């Protein structure tokens, strides 16, 4: 028994040291990812002026990047499972760095649009990091719980980076007066991250004998392209466009064909049999539902905060005050991620997911009666933000824990893809809901209160539905398992 205990302690200590160092490097990577997400938003007006485009054209930047990320994330994650997660993470970082430098010197709309879309390769960073940490931790009996805590810390780095980026961009531009020079700052940051990954991150052990299901990914990409395109055009052209519904129908057909095709493959692009496990499908469904509020509700929040309060609703805040509201929401995400990291060691992981989803539902449900005063909006956002912050880290970690060996990368990446689709869906629907009420109130540009109430109701319903679906996850899901190495030593001790 002493030999088994000694082997376990050595294994646990060495793996913990390696994993802790790995987490430190990845926090730096996620800070940079957050900078990319927060840095450009305060500069959009200046970018519009320099490119000579209309404010509405900015929507195409978001649509193009979301579309590219939805297409490439599953492929890159599967390649990480096959050839090593560090190798693919470094390639994704190099591509992001190249796109960031291109953005700094892009002089026209189409060049900037292509570079902006290619910068979306950073979206695969977090799933690959989760897979790397999980694979390192698989050799110790606390591997799964360590991954959950690490995911929370990575989200803290992500949101902190977003705040740093948002605060730094305007100040750097004001100090330099040169937009090109200002846009070089995130490009430098990503370039340095490439060095961090190359020099500081160890490689995972790829699974030999795997193959890339090329036709499966082609069908999946076609389905994602059709569905996300239909949702983008739904937001731009409205529900009256027949083209929108044709694209959506074709996308659904493509997904049906994808499922049928994958069920016949020995090494599928996405293992449908794993995806429909009780510990996996509620996690992926939750990612979709949380994407509704996390990615889709930020625009309505900003416009509501700026709506003239003389209409009987809205906060009437200027741009600077609205940025503080968004900043508080980001801080609440950090608080949620920290709480997740702290509690994940002792608390039941399924319970954490359920409580976090319920907090999202409660936060947005409180908007229905309480939305007139600033303190009410801040309180509601804080509650929803704490739940969302916990889920951003918990979902990819839970998916990785539920995946079999060799599929951790693709499983964690799918939570990002489903979250993106949920956000795209919500953005399209919310745009239509809010536009339907414009012009029927005192202001010709403000959405009606009924439109905002509908948005908050949908977000609340998504949170509560996710909490209900997570009850279908087995109570023992996402638990730590005894490492094979310790089991081997234990067997040798019994023989002796």
Buried (B, 14 or more C-beta within 10 A) or exposed (E): EEEBEEBBEEBBEEBBEBBEBBBEBBBBBBBBBBBBBBBBBBBEEBBBEBBEBEEEBBBBBBBBBBBBBBBBBBBBBBBBBBBBBBBBBBBBBBBBBBBBBBBBEBEEBEBBBBBBBBBBBBBBBBBBBBBBBBBBBBBBBBBBBBBBBBBBBBBBBBBBBBBBBBBBBBEBBEEEEEBEEBBBBBBEBBBEBBEBBEEBBEBBEBBEEBEBBEEBBBBBBBBBBBBBBBBBBBBBBBEEBEEBBEBBEBBBEBBEBBBEBBEEBEBBBBBBEBBEBEBBBBBBBBBBBBBBBBBBBBBBBBBBBBBBEEBEBBBBBEEEEBBEBBBBBBBBBBBBBBBBBEBBEEBBBBEBBBBBBBBBBBBBBBBEEEBEEBEBBBBBBBBBBBBBBBBBBBBBBBBBBBBEEBBBBBBBBBBBBBBBBBBBBBBBBBBBBBBBBBEEBEBEEBBBBBBBBBBBBBBBBBBBBBBEBBEEBEEEBBEBEEBEBBEEBBEEBEEE
